[in-house]
Amino acid sequence: MTERLRNWAGNIEFGAARVHRPDRVEQVQEIVAGAEKVRVLGTGHSFNPIADTDHDLVSVGGLPADVRIDTERMTVSVAGGVRYGELARRLDAAGYALHNLGSLPHISIAGAVATGTHGSGAGLGNLATAVAGVEIVTGTGELMTLRRGDADFDGAVVALGALGIVVRVTLDLLPRYEISQHVFERLPRAQLDAHWDEIAAAGYSVSLFTAWGGDTVDQVWVKRRDGDAPAPARLFGAEPAAGKRHPIAVMSPVHCTEQGGVPGPWHERLPHFKLEFTPSSGEELQTEYFVARADAAEAFAAVGRVRDVVVPALQICEIRTVAADSLWLSPHYGRDSVALHFTWVPNLDLVLRAVDALEEALAPLGARPHWGKVFRHAPRSARGRDFAALAARLDPRGVFRNAFVERHVLAE
């Protein structure tokens, strides 16, 4: 009987005829060399059919983690299927850190990198910007290594699985650091526009949460590194939270990372949720759009104009910042970005109506979607032709193409 798999949210059922769980890179090479079509599955945290196929689906979660720290180069090499939270604990114990983490520490490294997943921070690039090298099983079954500075490197990092299966990733390291997390509530909406730059730069990493109702932003989470100036008593009219908070006010904060300004290891503060908490599935859908950070106020106004369609589908919206990068398919390619992340109720009809309204409202600002979320349309990348040429070289048989890649990336 064919194994039927679903993604984390439960909204996508993969149509693969065969599911492979290799425990050696050589097995991955054999599978690819003998397959007609292949897609790779990470931890299943995408909300669209980016990983879907009706042929062979390969999970890299069974490959040995094989964590190798290079103290001279300040890098770590690790299997692509390892989750960020698992790697972070090992790095912290050894005295090292990564520059940033996403909201959830449960996502796989290769999957997060391939889709341009990010944390927040006015001067911080997405997670893929820490990549110093990748090992990829290409469409011919060859194992190829690309390093930062190689001609094709910038096209091979955020690649949506369209170039091959990433079996190993090398990441830049920092010395271990600590973070304290402060939550402020009820930021006046007028202050968001008037002081956006200062608010976004109020900490090492800053996230704002709003349900787009009323005249206030619900919460501002400010994560500050050791050595930063003390947190302010008030933040442009927002008051410190009286206790621990969940981004969605009606939900228990028990699984959220420590707040209240208590310092702790970087990997226990940068994510919003604890690694030991396994996020529930089937209770949400997600969408995210990126516009130039300079256009933040216009983007907020655009969302406000369609709030009557957005709010019925919305659980919470998170606003973050991401620094520009040079990775061809990155949603942050060439521009500092503001991220508008929408966590929806699990009602696809409501969600798609909201997505259609948002895409129309944000189109004049050149909005780009997160590759792993629910969206309708993606504008063509400025380096799209270069990426298509790279895909033709590394995957001449089109082994890694699927309907998602064909429509959103490789179509002329």
N, C-alpha and C positions, 0 to 999 in steps of 0.2 A: 504493500500500500504506500502511495506517495505521502511523504511527510509534509504536513501543512503548517507553515509558520506564519505568525503575525508579527507586526512591529510592536514596539513598546506601548503605543497608544491603542493598539488593537483596531485601527481604522484601515490598515492595509494587510491583506492576506497575500502572501507571496505565491506566485504560480509556478514555482520551480518544479521541473520533472524530477530533479535529483538534488539533494542537499549533501554537501561534503564538509567534513570536519577534519581536515588534515592535521597531523601533529609534527610534520616536518616540511621544510620549504621545498624539498625535492618532490614531495607529493603534490604540492601546489603547482609546481612546474609541469608535472605529468598530467594533472587534471586539465590545465590550460591548453597544453599541446594537443590533447586529444578531444577537446570540446569544440562544438560549433559556436555556442554562445555561453558566456560566463558573466555573472555579476558577483560582487563580494558583499558580505553581510558583516557589519560590525556588531554593535550592541543594539541595533534596531531603533535608535532614537530619532530617526527621520519620520516625518509625517506625510510623506508623499512616496510615489513608486520609484524613487531614484535608484533603489537597489533591486528592483523587481526584474524577473526574467521568467520565461517559460521553459528554460533549458537547465543550466547548472548554476547552483548557488553555492558559494564557498564561504564558510565561516572561518576566520583566522584566529578565533578565540582560543583554539587548542594548541597553537604554536607555543613553544617554550618562551617564557618571558625574557630570559637571558639578558638581564640588566647589566650593562657595562658602563661604568663611569670613567671618563678620561679626565683626570685631575689637571693635566697640563693644558688641554684644549678647553676645559670647562664645558664638557658636553656629556650627554648620556645617550647610549644606544640601547634600544628596547624594541621588542616585537610590537608590530602595529596593533595587534588585538588587545593589548594590555589597557586597562582602564586608567584614566588620569589619577583617580584617587589612590589606586594601588601603587602606582609609580611614585606618587607624591610622598607617601609614607616612607618608602624606602629611601628616597632622596633626603627627606628631612632628617631621618635617623643618621645619615652619612654627612650631614652638615650642608646640604645643598637645597636649591629651590628652583622653581620655574618662574618666569616673569609674570604669569597670570594663569587663571583657571576659569572655566565656565561656571554657570550657575549650579550645574550638577556635576559632581566628581565621578559619576558612574559611566560616563561616555568613553568609548574607545579612542585611543590616540589617533590612529589612522583615519577613522571615520570622522572625527571632529576636524582634523586637519583638512581632509579632502573636501569638506563642505564650507570651509571658512568660518567655523564656529569661533566664538569670541567670549571674552569677559567684558570688563569695562575699565576705562582709564583714559584720560585726555591724551596722555603720551604713550599709551600702550597699544601695540598692534594686536591683531587677532592671534589665536593659538598657533596658526600656521607660520607666523613670522619668527617663531622660535626654532623652526626646522632648519637644521644645518646639513642634512643629508637624508636620502631615502633609498631603500632597496626595493625594486619593483620587478615582479614577474610580468614581463611584457606579453604581447599577443602571440609571440612565437614560442613562449615557454622559457625564454632566456631570462636570467637574473641580471638586472642592470642596476648599477649604483650611480646616483647623481648627487653631486655636492654643491653647496652654495658657491656661486661663481661659474659653474658650468653653463654652457650656452642655453641648455634646455631647462635648467633648474626652475626658473620662475614659472614655467608652464606646467611643471610636473608635481607641484606641491598641492595646490587646490585644484584637483583634477577630476573630482566626481566619480572616481573609479573608471574613467574612460580611457586611461592609458595602460592600466594593468592593475595587478593586486599588490598593494604596498605591504610587504611582509616585515619591514624593519624601518624604524625612524630614528634619526639622531637629532637631539634637541639641545639648544644652548642652556647652560646652567648659570645660576647666580648663587652667591653665598646665602645660606639660610637667613631668613628674616622673619620678624613677627609683625602681626597686623592687629589693630584694635578696630572694632566695628561699632559705630554709633547710628542709631535710628532716630530721625526727626519726623515729626508728624505735622500735617495740615500746612504745607507750604502754600502761601497765597499764589493763586494762578498768575496774577499780574507780575509777581516777582520772578516767575519762571522765565518770562520773556525779557524782563528788564535786566536780569542778572544771570542769564543762562551760562555764560562762559565761567563766571565765578563759581556757580553751583557745580558745574561739571568738573571743575578743577579743585573742589573742596577737599579731596582726598586722593589717595593713590588709585582708588577705584570707587566710583559713585554710581548708584542705581536709584532711579526714581520710579515709584509705583503710583499709578493713577487709574481710576475707573472712568475717567472722563465725565464726571458728574460734579456739578457745583462749581465753586470758585476756588477750590484748593486741590493741590496734589496730595494724595493720601500720605505717602511716606517717602523719605529720602534716606537711603542707606549709604553711609560714608565710611569707607574702609581706609584707615590711615596706617602707614608704615612706621615702624620704630624709628625714632629720630625726627619725624614730622612735627610740626607745631601742634600744640594741644587742640582738641576739637573745640569749636565755639560753643558758647552757652546756648545760643539760638542761631538758626541758619536762615537769614533773610525772612524772619517772621515765623519760621517753622520751629516748633518746640520739641525738646528731647522727649522721646517716648518714655512713659512711666514704667514700662516693663518690656519683656521680650515680645516681639511681633512676628507674625507671618505676613508675607506680602499680600495675601488675601485676608482681610481683617477678620472674617468669620471663622477662619481655620486656626487650629492649634499651632503654636510656634514651637512645640516640643522637638520637632525634627530640624529646626533651623539652627544654623551655626551661632556660636556665642555672640551676644550683643552687649550693650551697656558699657562699652569702652574697655572691656577686659582684654589685655593683650594675649595673643596666642600664636601658635605656628601658622605660617602663611596658608598652608593647605587646609586649616581648620577655620579660616575666616574668609578667604576669597570666594569660595562657593557659598551659595545661600543655604544649602542643605547639607547635612552630615552624610559622610560616606556610609555609615552603618544603617542609615535610613534608605530602604529600597522604595523609590517612588511608585505610587500606585499607577496602574495602567487603565486605559479605557475611560478616564474621567476628564480628558481634555484634548483639544487640538491646538496647534500653534501656528502662527504666521509672524514673519518679521520683515520689515523693510528698512533700507538704509538710504539716507540722503546726505548731502554735504553738510558738515557740521555748521557751516556758516548759514545754512538755510533752516536751522532748527526752528526758529520762531514761525517761519512760513509753514513748516511741516506741522507744527502743533496747531496752527490755525486751520490747516487743511483737514486734519483729523476732526477738529471741532465742528467743521461744516457738515460732516457726515456722521456725527455722533448718534443721531437717531437710528441709523442702520447698524452702527458698530456696537452700541451699548447692549442691545438685546442678546447679542452673541458673546459678550465679553465677560470673562472672569476678572482679569486684571491686565493692564498694559505696563510694561517695563521700558524705561528710557535709559539708554546707556551711550557711551562714546567709544569709538574705536579709531586708532591712528591709521593713517594711510600706509599702503604697502605697494610692492611692485609685482605681486603674484597675479598672473594673467587673468584667472577666473575669479579672483577674490572679489567679494562684494565691496571691498574697501580699496580696490585698486585705484591708485592715483589721487585719492581724496580722503581727508579726515572726515569721519562719518558720525552721524547721530543715528542710533538704532532704535526703532520703534517696534517692540516685541509684544504681540498680542496672544495672551492665553485665553482660548475660547472654551465655551461649553461644548460638549460632544454632540453637537447637532449640525451636521454637514450642510443642510440647507441654509440655516441661519448664518453659518460661517461663510459660505460662498457668497451670499448676498453682501456681507460685510467686506469680504475681500474684493469683490468687484467695485464697491464704492470707494474703498481705500486706494485701489490701483488707479482709478480714474482721478481721484483727488490729488494723489501724489505724483502722477505722471509728469506734470510740468516741472517737477523738481528732479527728474531723472532717477526716481526711486528704483533701487535694486533689491530683489528678494533674497532672503536666506535660502540657500540651495536645499536645505533639508526640511523646510517648512511647507505649509499649504500656501500655494499661490497659483495664479492663472498664467501670468506672462512675465518673462524676463527680458529686459533690453539686451541687445547684442553687445557682448564685451568688445572693448576697443582692441583687444588682442585675440578676438575670436578666430580670425583667419590663421593666425600663427598657431593657435591651439589646434585647429583642425589639421593643419599640416603636420604638427607634432604627433597627433593621434594616428594619422595615416602612416607615419614612419614606425612608431612603436607598436601599432596594432594593425598591420596591413590587411589582416583577414576580417577586421571588424568584430573580433571576438567579444569585446567589452561594450559594444554598443547595445543600447536598448531604446525603447520608445522615448523615455525621458531625455536621454542624452541627445538623441536625434532631433527632438523637437526644440529643446531649449539651448543647445550648445552648437550642434554641428549643422543645423539647417541653414541654408543660405538666405 
